[in-house]
């Protein structure tokens, strides 16, 4: 299993354990109830990470020929990252060819400053969001024309 999948698998396991611990630690004796919001967010994190693992593992399994040898304990150790690195199971199934790095550009910084001005303008008034809007239009046009050229 690729290290990318192991990362999300460990995240799912950690979030599941922490959500169970948080459920019991969040008990409020005065109100006689548990904190549902924090527990729900931790469970959602665990489920989302598990869904990423399931989808990617299924696509990797389809891409491979389906051979996996070894005892069940060795398979579990390899899946959670405790097995020996290397071999046919770790031949970077999620790797793709590298694209050339794009050249540096000032337009993303200009777009960030424009977003900041627009956000602050929503709080302080149109004297900030109007210049931010103009800068955002200029940044988007500059960025798109730079990418097209």
Steps between C-alpha positions, in 0.01 A plus 500: 500500500631843412603741773227738385238243592668414829492868599123521453452161667693615807300824501174305493610268782630788712181702451283202588690436825505870591127535431426216744726655762350845439147363537569376852721796598240755392237388750347798679375377838308820571288477188520118483594487131790450260643739241347393170663762277862412568430129488314533170786697345758244610287213370454687170879539475547128557235412241641742242852362537367144482308589183818634339678176587216288364476686169875513440555141609228384262655688210848369584367145532337527157826627353696206639472140397352397833790302643575545868690239689590447861333418826207711625726655766756600235222656289372701800853614585558608140168687486559704816860570409690262726607255232824500307513787252558423138391213288213472257248642747681833531575578137332842526158410359379859536797667335459692177745662268622834627392812316747780456490760777324821400692822507450745783216747480376798696135446404418253780632752753293776337191276513566432870532871576179563304317231699626656822381846393159363403469317832600806700270710285205290609579609855616860454316615191517540124809719511695173548309245295471714186880523450519133597249412229696697239824332610331158492383551141850613399660205680269244343553645152875512548511149640288352221690675223829390656383139510373515143824650365 
